[in-house]
Amino acid sequence: MLPYRHVEGGQEIEVVLHTSGCAGQQNAVQYLEHVELRLDMEYTRRGALAIDLTSPQGQNSTVA
């Protein structure tokens, strides 16, 4: 689990997670169909938050 981070308004943070995907094993991950994001946060202004996930290939997805 990642440590708690306090972020002020207007700040951006980037969290990079690397995994081997079981590389070199018979059950190695070839394709990833979905990810699960667990996020616990508080913020005051609706619509003032943007969360983007970026794949290793550079594909961006905005979390609604």
N, CA, C and O atoms as a Tripos MOL2 file, in Angstrom:
@<TRIPOS>MOLECULE
protein
  256   255    64     0     0
PROTEIN
NO_CHARGES

@<TRIPOS>ATOM
      1 N           0.8370   -1.1780    0.0000 N.3       1 MET1
      2 CA          0.0000    0.0000    0.0000 C.3       1 MET1
      3 C           0.8820    1.2420    0.0000 C.2       1 MET1
      4 O           1.8840    1.3060    0.7120 O.2       1 MET1
      5 N           0.5010    2.2230   -0.8020 N.am      2 LEU2
      6 CA          1.2730    3.4510   -0.8870 C.3       2 LEU2
      7 C           1.0120    4.3270    0.3240 C.2       2 LEU2
      8 O          -0.0610    4.2520    0.9220 O.2       2 LEU2
      9 N           1.9860    5.1620    0.6960 N.am      3 PRO3
     10 CA          1.8010    6.0360    1.8560 C.3       3 PRO3
     11 C           0.7820    7.1380    1.5720 C.2       3 PRO3
     12 O           0.5160    7.4800    0.4200 O.2       3 PRO3
     13 N           0.2260    7.6790    2.6360 N.am      4 TYR4
     14 CA         -0.7170    8.7840    2.5680 C.3       4 TYR4
     15 C          -0.0100   10.0170    2.0210 C.2       4 TYR4
     16 O           1.1260   10.3000    2.4020 O.2       4 TYR4
     17 N          -0.6710   10.7510    1.1340 N.am      5 ARG5
     18 CA         -0.1120   11.9870    0.5940 C.3       5 ARG5
     19 C          -1.1370   13.1000    0.7160 C.2       5 ARG5
     20 O          -2.3030   12.9180    0.3660 O.2       5 ARG5
     21 N          -0.7100   14.2370    1.2060 N.am      6 HIS6
     22 CA         -1.5700   15.4150    1.2720 C.3       6 HIS6
     23 C          -1.2460   16.2740    0.0590 C.2       6 HIS6
     24 O          -0.0860   16.6110   -0.1790 O.2       6 HIS6
     25 N          -2.2730   16.6270   -0.7040 N.am      7 VAL7
     26 CA         -2.0900   17.4210   -1.9220 C.3       7 VAL7
     27 C          -2.9330   18.6820   -1.7990 C.2       7 VAL7
     28 O          -4.1380   18.6070   -1.5580 O.2       7 VAL7
     29 N          -2.3100   19.8250   -1.9620 N.am      8 GLU8
     30 CA         -3.0120   21.0980   -1.9190 C.3       8 GLU8
     31 C          -3.6370   21.3950   -3.2740 C.2       8 GLU8
     32 O          -3.2700   20.7850   -4.2780 O.2       8 GLU8
     33 N          -4.5890   22.3390   -3.3050 N.am      9 GLY9
     34 CA         -5.2250   22.7510   -4.5430 C.3       9 GLY9
     35 C          -4.1990   23.2350   -5.5570 C.2       9 GLY9
     36 O          -3.2740   23.9690   -5.2100 O.2       9 GLY9
     37 N          -4.3640   22.8260   -6.8000 N.am     10 GLY10
     38 CA         -3.4560   23.2350   -7.8590 C.3      10 GLY10
     39 C          -2.2220   22.3620   -7.9940 C.2      10 GLY10
     40 O          -1.4790   22.4940   -8.9670 O.2      10 GLY10
     41 N          -1.9890   21.4740   -7.0400 N.am     11 GLN11
     42 CA         -0.8340   20.5810   -7.1090 C.3      11 GLN11
     43 C          -1.1590   19.3620   -7.9550 C.2      11 GLN11
     44 O          -2.3200   18.9760   -8.0900 O.2      11 GLN11
     45 N          -0.1420   18.7740   -8.5110 N.am     12 GLU12
     46 CA         -0.2680   17.5020   -9.2060 C.3      12 GLU12
     47 C           0.6740   16.5090   -8.5660 C.2      12 GLU12
     48 O           1.7600   16.8710   -8.1140 O.2      12 GLU12
     49 N           0.2620   15.2670   -8.5290 N.am     13 ILE13
     50 CA          1.1670   14.2020   -8.0970 C.3      13 ILE13
     51 C           1.1510   13.1290   -9.1730 C.2      13 ILE13
     52 O           0.1660   12.9590   -9.8910 O.2      13 ILE13
     53 N           2.2330   12.4270   -9.2660 N.am     14 GLU14
     54 CA          2.3420   11.3100  -10.1950 C.3      14 GLU14
     55 C           2.8040   10.1050   -9.4080 C.2      14 GLU14
     56 O           3.8100   10.1610   -8.7010 O.2      14 GLU14
     57 N           2.0720    9.0200   -9.5310 N.am     15 VAL15
     58 CA          2.4240    7.7710   -8.8670 C.3      15 VAL15
     59 C           2.7080    6.7590   -9.9650 C.2      15 VAL15
     60 O           1.8440    6.4740  -10.7930 O.2      15 VAL15
     61 N           3.9160    6.2180   -9.9700 N.am     16 VAL16
     62 CA          4.3140    5.2460  -10.9830 C.3      16 VAL16
     63 C           4.4780    3.8960  -10.3110 C.2      16 VAL16
     64 O           5.2240    3.7640   -9.3410 O.2      16 VAL16
     65 N           3.7900    2.9060  -10.8220 N.am     17 LEU17
     66 CA          3.8840    1.5450  -10.3010 C.3      17 LEU17
     67 C           4.4270    0.6420  -11.3970 C.2      17 LEU17
     68 O           3.9170    0.6440  -12.5170 O.2      17 LEU17
     69 N           5.4410   -0.1130  -11.0840 N.am     18 HIS18
     70 CA          6.0250   -1.0470  -12.0460 C.3      18 HIS18
     71 C           5.7680   -2.4750  -11.5710 C.2      18 HIS18
     72 O           5.8040   -2.7580  -10.3730 O.2      18 HIS18
     73 N           5.5150   -3.3450  -12.4990 N.am     19 THR19
     74 CA          5.3390   -4.7550  -12.1790 C.3      19 THR19
     75 C           5.9660   -5.5980  -13.2830 C.2      19 THR19
     76 O           6.0580   -5.1690  -14.4330 O.2      19 THR19
     77 N           6.3840   -6.7720  -12.9280 N.am     20 SER20
     78 CA          6.9820   -7.6600  -13.9230 C.3      20 SER20
     79 C           5.9170   -8.4330  -14.6920 C.2      20 SER20
     80 O           6.2060   -8.9950  -15.7490 O.2      20 SER20
     81 N           4.6710   -8.4700  -14.1690 N.am     21 GLY21
     82 CA          3.6130   -9.2250  -14.8530 C.3      21 GLY21
     83 C           3.9470  -10.7030  -14.9450 C.2      21 GLY21
     84 O           3.4980  -11.3860  -15.8660 O.2      21 GLY21
     85 N           4.7320  -11.2020  -13.9980 N.am     22 CYS22
     86 CA          5.1750  -12.6070  -13.9730 C.3      22 CYS22
     87 C           6.0420  -12.9410  -15.1870 C.2      22 CYS22
     88 O           6.0390  -14.0760  -15.6640 O.2      22 CYS22
     89 N           6.7830  -11.9480  -15.6830 N.am     23 ALA23
     90 CA          7.6450  -12.1560  -16.8580 C.3      23 ALA23
     91 C           8.5770  -13.3430  -16.6390 C.2      23 ALA23
     92 O           9.1260  -13.5290  -15.5530 O.2      23 ALA23
     93 N           8.7430  -14.1360  -17.6850 N.am     24 GLY24
     94 CA          9.6200  -15.2930  -17.6190 C.3      24 GLY24
     95 C           8.9500  -16.5470  -17.0800 C.2      24 GLY24
     96 O           9.5710  -17.6090  -17.0350 O.2      24 GLY24
     97 N           7.6960  -16.4390  -16.6730 N.am     25 GLN25
     98 CA          6.9680  -17.5910  -16.1590 C.3      25 GLN25
     99 C           5.9080  -18.0120  -17.1740 C.2      25 GLN25
    100 O           5.5300  -17.2490  -18.0630 O.2      25 GLN25
    101 N           5.4510  -19.2250  -17.0160 N.am     26 GLN26
    102 CA          4.4520  -19.7540  -17.9300 C.3      26 GLN26
    103 C           3.1560  -18.9390  -17.8790 C.2      26 GLN26
    104 O           2.4570  -18.8250  -18.8850 O.2      26 GLN26
    105 N           2.8390  -18.3770  -16.7200 N.am     27 ASN27
    106 CA          1.5960  -17.6180  -16.5650 C.3      27 ASN27
    107 C           1.8140  -16.1000  -16.7230 C.2      27 ASN27
    108 O           1.0610  -15.3100  -16.1550 O.2      27 ASN27
    109 N           2.8190  -15.6990  -17.4770 N.am     28 ALA28
    110 CA          3.1190  -14.2780  -17.6630 C.3      28 ALA28
    111 C           1.9440  -13.5480  -18.2990 C.2      28 ALA28
    112 O           1.2540  -14.0870  -19.1640 O.2      28 ALA28
    113 N           1.7270  -12.3070  -17.8550 N.am     29 VAL29
    114 CA          0.6430  -11.4760  -18.3870 C.3      29 VAL29
    115 C           1.0180  -11.0090  -19.7890 C.2      29 VAL29
    116 O           2.0720  -10.4050  -19.9860 O.2      29 VAL29
    117 N           0.1610  -11.2880  -20.7530 N.am     30 GLN30
    118 CA          0.3820  -10.8590  -22.1300 C.3      30 GLN30
    119 C          -0.4100   -9.5980  -22.4400 C.2      30 GLN30
    120 O           0.1030   -8.6780  -23.0770 O.2      30 GLN30
    121 N          -1.6690   -9.5550  -21.9860 N.am     31 TYR31
    122 CA         -2.5540   -8.4230  -22.2280 C.3      31 TYR31
    123 C          -3.3090   -8.1120  -20.9470 C.2      31 TYR31
    124 O          -3.7010   -9.0160  -20.2090 O.2      31 TYR31
    125 N          -3.5070   -6.8400  -20.6920 N.am     32 LEU32
    126 CA         -4.2510   -6.4010  -19.5210 C.3      32 LEU32
    127 C          -5.5640   -5.8020  -19.9810 C.2      32 LEU32
    128 O          -5.5700   -4.8300  -20.7380 O.2      32 LEU32
    129 N          -6.6760   -6.3650  -19.5380 N.am     33 GLU33
    130 CA         -7.9870   -5.9130  -19.9920 C.3      33 GLU33
    131 C          -8.5660   -4.8150  -19.1250 C.2      33 GLU33
    132 O          -9.3140   -3.9740  -19.6250 O.2      33 GLU33
    133 N          -8.2440   -4.7950  -17.8480 N.am     34 HIS34
    134 CA         -8.7670   -3.7570  -16.9740 C.3      34 HIS34
    135 C          -7.8650   -3.6090  -15.7510 C.2      34 HIS34
    136 O          -7.0640   -4.4900  -15.4410 O.2      34 HIS34
    137 N          -8.0110   -2.4980  -15.0780 N.am     35 VAL35
    138 CA         -7.3210   -2.2650  -13.8130 C.3      35 VAL35
    139 C          -8.3600   -1.8440  -12.7890 C.2      35 VAL35
    140 O          -9.4420   -1.3740  -13.1410 O.2      35 VAL35
    141 N          -8.0210   -2.0190  -11.5210 N.am     36 GLU36
    142 CA         -8.8930   -1.5830  -10.4360 C.3      36 GLU36
    143 C          -8.1530   -0.5180   -9.6490 C.2      36 GLU36
    144 O          -7.0340   -0.7370   -9.1860 O.2      36 GLU36
    145 N          -8.7780    0.6180   -9.5040 N.am     37 LEU37
    146 CA         -8.1870    1.7310   -8.7720 C.3      37 LEU37
    147 C          -8.9650    1.9240   -7.4890 C.2      37 LEU37
    148 O         -10.1780    2.1330   -7.5180 O.2      37 LEU37
    149 N          -8.2760    1.8540   -6.3670 N.am     38 ARG38
    150 CA         -8.8950    2.1250   -5.0690 C.3      38 ARG38
    151 C          -8.3380    3.4400   -4.5640 C.2      38 ARG38
    152 O          -7.1260    3.6050   -4.4240 O.2      38 ARG38
    153 N          -9.2170    4.3560   -4.2990 N.am     39 LEU39
    154 CA         -8.8160    5.7000   -3.9270 C.3      39 LEU39
    155 C          -9.7120    6.1820   -2.8040 C.2      39 LEU39
    156 O         -10.9370    6.1260   -2.9120 O.2      39 LEU39
    157 N          -9.1090    6.6530   -1.7350 N.am     40 ASP40
    158 CA         -9.8490    7.2080   -0.6060 C.3      40 ASP40
    159 C          -9.3810    8.6400   -0.4460 C.2      40 ASP40
    160 O          -8.2260    8.8840   -0.0940 O.2      40 ASP40
    161 N         -10.2700    9.5880   -0.7010 N.am     41 MET41
    162 CA         -9.8470   10.9700   -0.6390 C.3      41 MET41
    163 C         -11.0080   11.8780   -0.2980 C.2      41 MET41
    164 O         -12.1740   11.4980   -0.4080 O.2      41 MET41
    165 N         -10.6710   13.0700    0.1140 N.am     42 GLU42
    166 CA        -11.6540   14.1090    0.3790 C.3      42 GLU42
    167 C         -11.2280   15.3530   -0.3780 C.2      42 GLU42
    168 O         -10.0470   15.7000   -0.4080 O.2      42 GLU42
    169 N         -12.1810   16.0130   -0.9810 N.am     43 TYR43
    170 CA        -11.9350   17.3030   -1.5990 C.3      43 TYR43
    171 C         -13.2340   18.0690   -1.5890 C.2      43 TYR43
    172 O         -14.3080   17.4790   -1.4720 O.2      43 TYR43
    173 N         -13.1480   19.3820   -1.7100 N.am     44 THR44
    174 CA        -14.3210   20.2050   -1.4420 C.3      44 THR44
    175 C         -15.0970   20.6420   -2.6700 C.2      44 THR44
    176 O         -16.3170   20.7820   -2.5840 O.2      44 THR44
    177 N         -14.4710   20.8570   -3.7780 N.am     45 ARG45
    178 CA        -15.1680   21.4240   -4.9250 C.3      45 ARG45
    179 C         -15.4420   20.3610   -5.9860 C.2      45 ARG45
    180 O         -14.5190   19.7980   -6.5740 O.2      45 ARG45
    181 N         -16.6970   20.1060   -6.2150 N.am     46 ARG46
    182 CA        -17.0940   19.1240   -7.2260 C.3      46 ARG46
    183 C         -16.5700   19.5550   -8.5980 C.2      46 ARG46
    184 O         -16.7010   20.7190   -8.9780 O.2      46 ARG46
    185 N         -15.9850   18.6250   -9.3290 N.am     47 GLY47
    186 CA        -15.4670   18.9240  -10.6440 C.3      47 GLY47
    187 C         -14.0510   19.4610  -10.6460 C.2      47 GLY47
    188 O         -13.4900   19.7350  -11.7070 O.2      47 GLY47
    189 N         -13.4660   19.6140   -9.4640 N.am     48 ALA48
    190 CA        -12.1230   20.1820   -9.3670 C.3      48 ALA48
    191 C         -11.0490   19.1050   -9.3340 C.2      48 ALA48
    192 O          -9.8910   19.3990   -9.0370 O.2      48 ALA48
    193 N         -11.4070   17.8880   -9.6280 N.am     49 LEU49
    194 CA        -10.4800   16.7720   -9.5280 C.3      49 LEU49
    195 C         -10.3870   16.0670  -10.8690 C.2      49 LEU49
    196 O         -11.4020   15.8180  -11.5200 O.2      49 LEU49
    197 N          -9.1760   15.7490  -11.2760 N.am     50 ALA50
    198 CA         -8.9590   14.9760  -12.5020 C.3      50 ALA50
    199 C          -7.9910   13.8480  -12.1970 C.2      50 ALA50
    200 O          -6.9340   14.0680  -11.6050 O.2      50 ALA50
    201 N          -8.3510   12.6540  -12.5990 N.am     51 ILE51
    202 CA         -7.4870   11.4920  -12.4090 C.3      51 ILE51
    203 C          -7.3190   10.8230  -13.7660 C.2      51 ILE51
    204 O          -8.3000   10.4440  -14.4070 O.2      51 ILE51
    205 N          -6.0850   10.6810  -14.1950 N.am     52 ASP52
    206 CA         -5.7760   10.0300  -15.4600 C.3      52 ASP52
    207 C          -4.8840    8.8240  -15.2090 C.2      52 ASP52
    208 O          -3.9480    8.8860  -14.4130 O.2      52 ASP52
    209 N          -5.1790    7.7380  -15.8870 N.am     53 LEU53
    210 CA         -4.3330    6.5500  -15.8740 C.3      53 LEU53
    211 C          -3.6600    6.4720  -17.2300 C.2      53 LEU53
    212 O          -4.3100    6.6500  -18.2600 O.2      53 LEU53
    213 N          -2.3600    6.2060  -17.2380 N.am     54 THR54
    214 CA         -1.6080    6.1070  -18.4910 C.3      54 THR54
    215 C          -0.9520    4.7390  -18.5720 C.2      54 THR54
    216 O          -0.2540    4.3210  -17.6480 O.2      54 THR54
    217 N          -1.1770    4.0440  -19.6770 N.am     55 SER55
    218 CA         -0.5970    2.7210  -19.8820 C.3      55 SER55
    219 C           0.8710    2.8610  -20.2590 C.2      55 SER55
    220 O           1.3080    3.9530  -20.6250 O.2      55 SER55
    221 N           1.6350    1.7850  -20.1790 N.am     56 PRO56
    222 CA          3.0380    1.8300  -20.6110 C.3      56 PRO56
    223 C           3.1910    2.2310  -22.0810 C.2      56 PRO56
    224 O           4.2320    2.7570  -22.4750 O.2      56 PRO56
    225 N           2.1580    1.9840  -22.8890 N.am     57 GLN57
    226 CA          2.2140    2.3590  -24.2950 C.3      57 GLN57
    227 C           1.7850    3.8050  -24.5270 C.2      57 GLN57
    228 O           1.8120    4.2840  -25.6610 O.2      57 GLN57
    229 N           1.3880    4.5080  -23.4580 N.am     58 GLY58
    230 CA          1.0240    5.9100  -23.5660 C.3      58 GLY58
    231 C          -0.4630    6.1830  -23.7250 C.2      58 GLY58
    232 O          -0.8510    7.3370  -23.9120 O.2      58 GLY58
    233 N          -1.3040    5.1670  -23.6590 N.am     59 GLN59
    234 CA         -2.7460    5.3520  -23.7750 C.3      59 GLN59
    235 C          -3.2770    5.9680  -22.4910 C.2      59 GLN59
    236 O          -3.0770    5.4040  -21.4150 O.2      59 GLN59
    237 N          -3.9530    7.1200  -22.5760 N.am     60 ASN60
    238 CA         -4.5060    7.8000  -21.4120 C.3      60 ASN60
    239 C          -5.9750    7.4590  -21.2480 C.2      60 ASN60
    240 O          -6.7230    7.3760  -22.2220 O.2      60 ASN60
    241 N          -6.3750    7.2620  -19.9970 N.am     61 SER61
    242 CA         -7.7880    7.0470  -19.6460 C.3      61 SER61
    243 C          -8.1050    7.9630  -18.4740 C.2      61 SER61
    244 O          -7.3830    7.9740  -17.4770 O.2      61 SER61
    245 N          -9.1820    8.7310  -18.5900 N.am     62 THR62
    246 CA         -9.6170    9.6030  -17.5120 C.3      62 THR62
    247 C         -10.6080    8.8550  -16.6520 C.2      62 THR62
    248 O         -11.5640    8.2640  -17.1570 O.2      62 THR62
    249 N         -10.3790    8.8800  -15.3480 N.am     63 VAL63
    250 CA        -11.2780    8.2180  -14.3990 C.3      63 VAL63
    251 C         -12.4270    9.1750  -14.1150 C.2      63 VAL63
    252 O         -12.2020   10.3080  -13.6880 O.2      63 VAL63
    253 N         -13.6480    8.7290  -14.3470 N.am     64 ALA64
    254 CA        -14.8250    9.5960  -14.1430 C.3      64 ALA64
    255 C         -15.1210    9.7470  -12.6720 C.2      64 ALA64
    256 O         -16.0700   10.4360  -12.3000 O.2      64 ALA64
@<TRIPOS>BOND
     1     1     2 1
     2     2     3 1
     3     3     4 2
     4     3     5 am
     5     5     6 1
     6     6     7 1
     7     7     8 2
     8     7     9 am
     9     9    10 1
    10    10    11 1
    11    11    12 2
    12    11    13 am
    13    13    14 1
    14    14    15 1
    15    15    16 2
    16    15    17 am
    17    17    18 1
    18    18    19 1
    19    19    20 2
    20    19    21 am
    21    21    22 1
    22    22    23 1
    23    23    24 2
    24    23    25 am
    25    25    26 1
    26    26    27 1
    27    27    28 2
    28    27    29 am
    29    29    30 1
    30    30    31 1
    31    31    32 2
    32    31    33 am
    33    33    34 1
    34    34    35 1
    35    35    36 2
    36    35    37 am
    37    37    38 1
    38    38    39 1
    39    39    40 2
    40    39    41 am
    41    41    42 1
    42    42    43 1
    43    43    44 2
    44    43    45 am
    45    45    46 1
    46    46    47 1
    47    47    48 2
    48    47    49 am
    49    49    50 1
    50    50    51 1
    51    51    52 2
    52    51    53 am
    53    53    54 1
    54    54    55 1
    55    55    56 2
    56    55    57 am
    57    57    58 1
    58    58    59 1
    59    59    60 2
    60    59    61 am
    61    61    62 1
    62    62    63 1
    63    63    64 2
    64    63    65 am
    65    65    66 1
    66    66    67 1
    67    67    68 2
    68    67    69 am
    69    69    70 1
    70    70    71 1
    71    71    72 2
    72    71    73 am
    73    73    74 1
    74    74    75 1
    75    75    76 2
    76    75    77 am
    77    77    78 1
    78    78    79 1
    79    79    80 2
    80    79    81 am
    81    81    82 1
    82    82    83 1
    83    83    84 2
    84    83    85 am
    85    85    86 1
    86    86    87 1
    87    87    88 2
    88    87    89 am
    89    89    90 1
    90    90    91 1
    91    91    92 2
    92    91    93 am
    93    93    94 1
    94    94    95 1
    95    95    96 2
    96    95    97 am
    97    97    98 1
    98    98    99 1
    99    99   100 2
   100    99   101 am
   101   101   102 1
   102   102   103 1
   103   103   104 2
   104   103   105 am
   105   105   106 1
   106   106   107 1
   107   107   108 2
   108   107   109 am
   109   109   110 1
   110   110   111 1
   111   111   112 2
   112   111   113 am
   113   113   114 1
   114   114   115 1
   115   115   116 2
   116   115   117 am
   117   117   118 1
   118   118   119 1
   119   119   120 2
   120   119   121 am
   121   121   122 1
   122   122   123 1
   123   123   124 2
   124   123   125 am
   125   125   126 1
   126   126   127 1
   127   127   128 2
   128   127   129 am
   129   129   130 1
   130   130   131 1
   131   131   132 2
   132   131   133 am
   133   133   134 1
   134   134   135 1
   135   135   136 2
   136   135   137 am
   137   137   138 1
   138   138   139 1
   139   139   140 2
   140   139   141 am
   141   141   142 1
   142   142   143 1
   143   143   144 2
   144   143   145 am
   145   145   146 1
   146   146   147 1
   147   147   148 2
   148   147   149 am
   149   149   150 1
   150   150   151 1
   151   151   152 2
   152   151   153 am
   153   153   154 1
   154   154   155 1
   155   155   156 2
   156   155   157 am
   157   157   158 1
   158   158   159 1
   159   159   160 2
   160   159   161 am
   161   161   162 1
   162   162   163 1
   163   163   164 2
   164   163   165 am
   165   165   166 1
   166   166   167 1
   167   167   168 2
   168   167   169 am
   169   169   170 1
   170   170   171 1
   171   171   172 2
   172   171   173 am
   173   173   174 1
   174   174   175 1
   175   175   176 2
   176   175   177 am
   177   177   178 1
   178   178   179 1
   179   179   180 2
   180   179   181 am
   181   181   182 1
   182   182   183 1
   183   183   184 2
   184   183   185 am
   185   185   186 1
   186   186   187 1
   187   187   188 2
   188   187   189 am
   189   189   190 1
   190   190   191 1
   191   191   192 2
   192   191   193 am
   193   193   194 1
   194   194   195 1
   195   195   196 2
   196   195   197 am
   197   197   198 1
   198   198   199 1
   199   199   200 2
   200   199   201 am
   201   201   202 1
   202   202   203 1
   203   203   204 2
   204   203   205 am
   205   205   206 1
   206   206   207 1
   207   207   208 2
   208   207   209 am
   209   209   210 1
   210   210   211 1
   211   211   212 2
   212   211   213 am
   213   213   214 1
   214   214   215 1
   215   215   216 2
   216   215   217 am
   217   217   218 1
   218   218   219 1
   219   219   220 2
   220   219   221 am
   221   221   222 1
   222   222   223 1
   223   223   224 2
   224   223   225 am
   225   225   226 1
   226   226   227 1
   227   227   228 2
   228   227   229 am
   229   229   230 1
   230   230   231 1
   231   231   232 2
   232   231   233 am
   233   233   234 1
   234   234   235 1
   235   235   236 2
   236   235   237 am
   237   237   238 1
   238   238   239 1
   239   239   240 2
   240   239   241 am
   241   241   242 1
   242   242   243 1
   243   243   244 2
   244   243   245 am
   245   245   246 1
   246   246   247 1
   247   247   248 2
   248   247   249 am
   249   249   250 1
   250   250   251 1
   251   251   252 2
   252   251   253 am
   253   253   254 1
   254   254   255 1
   255   255   256 2
@<TRIPOS>SUBSTRUCTURE
     1 MET1         2 RESIDUE 1 A MET
     2 LEU2         6 RESIDUE 1 A LEU
     3 PRO3        10 RESIDUE 1 A PRO
     4 TYR4        14 RESIDUE 1 A TYR
     5 ARG5        18 RESIDUE 1 A ARG
     6 HIS6        22 RESIDUE 1 A HIS
     7 VAL7        26 RESIDUE 1 A VAL
     8 GLU8        30 RESIDUE 1 A GLU
     9 GLY9        34 RESIDUE 1 A GLY
    10 GLY10       38 RESIDUE 1 A GLY
    11 GLN11       42 RESIDUE 1 A GLN
    12 GLU12       46 RESIDUE 1 A GLU
    13 ILE13       50 RESIDUE 1 A ILE
    14 GLU14       54 RESIDUE 1 A GLU
    15 VAL15       58 RESIDUE 1 A VAL
    16 VAL16       62 RESIDUE 1 A VAL
    17 LEU17       66 RESIDUE 1 A LEU
    18 HIS18       70 RESIDUE 1 A HIS
    19 THR19       74 RESIDUE 1 A THR
    20 SER20       78 RESIDUE 1 A SER
    21 GLY21       82 RESIDUE 1 A GLY
    22 CYS22       86 RESIDUE 1 A CYS
    23 ALA23       90 RESIDUE 1 A ALA
    24 GLY24       94 RESIDUE 1 A GLY
    25 GLN25       98 RESIDUE 1 A GLN
    26 GLN26      102 RESIDUE 1 A GLN
    27 ASN27      106 RESIDUE 1 A ASN
    28 ALA28      110 RESIDUE 1 A ALA
    29 VAL29      114 RESIDUE 1 A VAL
    30 GLN30      118 RESIDUE 1 A GLN
    31 TYR31      122 RESIDUE 1 A TYR
    32 LEU32      126 RESIDUE 1 A LEU
    33 GLU33      130 RESIDUE 1 A GLU
    34 HIS34      134 RESIDUE 1 A HIS
    35 VAL35      138 RESIDUE 1 A VAL
    36 GLU36      142 RESIDUE 1 A GLU
    37 LEU37      146 RESIDUE 1 A LEU
    38 ARG38      150 RESIDUE 1 A ARG
    39 LEU39      154 RESIDUE 1 A LEU
    40 ASP40      158 RESIDUE 1 A ASP
    41 MET41      162 RESIDUE 1 A MET
    42 GLU42      166 RESIDUE 1 A GLU
    43 TYR43      170 RESIDUE 1 A TYR
    44 THR44      174 RESIDUE 1 A THR
    45 ARG45      178 RESIDUE 1 A ARG
    46 ARG46      182 RESIDUE 1 A ARG
    47 GLY47      186 RESIDUE 1 A GLY
    48 ALA48      190 RESIDUE 1 A ALA
    49 LEU49      194 RESIDUE 1 A LEU
    50 ALA50      198 RESIDUE 1 A ALA
    51 ILE51      202 RESIDUE 1 A ILE
    52 ASP52      206 RESIDUE 1 A ASP
    53 LEU53      210 RESIDUE 1 A LEU
    54 THR54      214 RESIDUE 1 A THR
    55 SER55      218 RESIDUE 1 A SER
    56 PRO56      222 RESIDUE 1 A PRO
    57 GLN57      226 RESIDUE 1 A GLN
    58 GLY58      230 RESIDUE 1 A GLY
    59 GLN59      234 RESIDUE 1 A GLN
    60 ASN60      238 RESIDUE 1 A ASN
    61 SER61      242 RESIDUE 1 A SER
    62 THR62      246 RESIDUE 1 A THR
    63 VAL63      250 RESIDUE 1 A VAL
    64 ALA64      254 RESIDUE 1 A ALA
